[in-house]
Amino acid sequence: MTSPYEGLLDHINLHLGPVTQAQPPDALGENRGFAIGLHRHPVQDAVSAVTTGVRFQEVKAQLPEEFVCSARPGQETEATYLIQLIADDVVRSGDGYNPGSGYRNEEPWIPETQISSLLFGAHPYLPSEFNTFRNAEGQAVLQLITLIPLTDPEFLLMLDKGYPELVKVWNDTNADLLDLHRPSAV
């Protein structure tokens, strides 16, 4: 019997580039239930931290989940930290995140940045087929949920006026969503 996830790594590599580094499940001293791979896009100036193994945990979600956070080269540590934070929460709580939901923190997640919130959704720079992995029969078997880091004013704008308005502001200001040290677009 073949795994429903056969071809998943090829799918991820196609969209995010090859793995350049990996952090095993026990990188922090205990088995956290997932590993993290760092991918470097061959054309775009981007790196992505991606979980592998969350899908095998007992998590309530629409589909099994893995998480992605893309950033600019040199920000791998920050992207990995955000991924680890969310994946740890999902594995420990047993509750997944649905696309379109968010998470707000009182303080910035990353020192010396304004990034204090996360939006869970589709990758803002990749085609929509990246977000759902399908098995050989074409059935959706996994969600790749991208963490989109937000500043607090961006998160509050999204709550008040909706995600489409936030996207408009990002487009109007040419916000670089891959830069985890970017200023707020609001």
N, C-alpha and C positions, 0 to 999 in steps of 0.2 A: 504494500500500500504506500502510495506517495504522500508526502506531507502537503497539506493545503498551502503551505508557505514556500513550496519549491519555486525558485525564481525570484524570491523577495530581494535577496542581496543584489541580483542583477538589476531589478527594478530601481532600487535605491541608487546603485552605482550609475545607472543610466542618467538619472536626474540630478544627482548630487556630486558625482565623481567618485573616484576610488577611495577606499579607506586608507588613511595615512597613519593613523594611530588608533589604538584600542585600549579601553580601560576595562579590565575584567570585573565580574560581579562582586568579587571580594576586594576590590581596590581600596576600600576604606576599612578593611579589617574583618568585616563580616559579609556573608553572602546577602546582597540586597535584592536578589531576584532578577537582575538585569545587568547587561553590560552596556557600555557606551562606545560607539565607533565615531571617529572623526573623519569626515569626508572632505576632500578638496575638489571643488569644481574645476574642470580643465579649461573652461572658457571664462566664466564669470569670476569676478574677484570675490569669491565667497568660500567659507568653510561651514560645515554643518556638523553639529553633534546629534547623534541618532541613538535612541535606545534600541536594544534587542533583548528580548526576554520578557518584557511586560506582558506580551500577548499570552504567555504561558501561565500567568498568575491568575488567581481567582479575583477577577475584577468585573463589576457590573458595568456594562457599556453596550452601546448599540452593536458594535463589532469589537473584536479584540483590537487593542491599541498599541501603537508605538509612538514615540514623541520625537520631534525634530526641532532644533533651534539653529537657524542660520545666522551667520555674522561675518564681519570682515576678517580677513587674515590678521592674526595677532590678537584676536578676541576669542580664541578657542577656549581658554580657561573660563571666561564668563559664560559662554554658550553651554559648556559642559556643566557648570554650576547650576544654571537655570533648569537644564534637563534633569539633572540629578535631583534637584529639589522637588520638581513636579512628579517625576516617576516614583520617588520615594513615597510621596504623599499618596499616590494612586495605589501602590502596592500595599502600603500599611492600612489604608482606609478601606480598600476593596471597591472603591467607587471611581469610575473613570470620568473623564471630562468629555462633554459633548462639544462638537464644533459650534462656535458662537458664544460659548460661555467664557467667563473671564475670572481673574483672580487679582485682587487688589491688596497691596501691602501698605502699611502706614509709612514706611521708610523705603528709600531706594534699595533694590535687591543687590545692586553692585555699587560698592563705594565709588565716590567721585563721579557718579552718573545720576541722571534723573529717572532712570528706569525703575518704576515701582509697581507696575501692573503687567499682567500678561493676558493676552487674548488667545484663545484656542481656536484654531481654524485652518483654513486652506493656506498653503504656502503662497505668499504674495508675489513671488517671482517665477513660479513654475507652472506648467500647464496643469489643468484640473485632474488629469489622469494620474498625476503623482499621488494625490491625496487618498486614493482607494486602491489597495492591491487586490487584484483578482486572480483566482486560481486558474488552472489550465482549462476549466470548463466555462470560464468567464464570470463566475460568481464572486461577488465582493466578499472577501474573507478577513480584511484587516483595514483599519483606518490609520493613516499616517497623519497625526495631528501636529500641526506646526504651532509653536509658541511664538507669538508676535509680541515682542516687548513694547510696552507703552509707558509714556510719562503719565503722571497723575492728571494733568490738564487734558491730555488726550483721552484717558479713560473716562473722565467726567463728561467730556463732550460726547463720547460714544453713548454713555448712559442717557444723557439729556436729549441728543438729537439723532442718535442711531449710527450704526456702522457706516452706511453709505455716506453720511456727512463727514465722518472722520476720514474716509478714503478720499473724499473731495479735498479736504484740507491738506492731506498728505500730498496729493497730486499738485495742488496749487503752490505748495511750498517746496516741491521736489524733495520731500523727506526721504532720507536713506534709511530704510527700515532694517538694513543689515548692520548699521553702525550702532552698536550698543552704547556708545558714548555720545550719541547725537543729542542736540538740543530738542526741546519740545517743539512740535509743529504748531502748537496752539499758544 
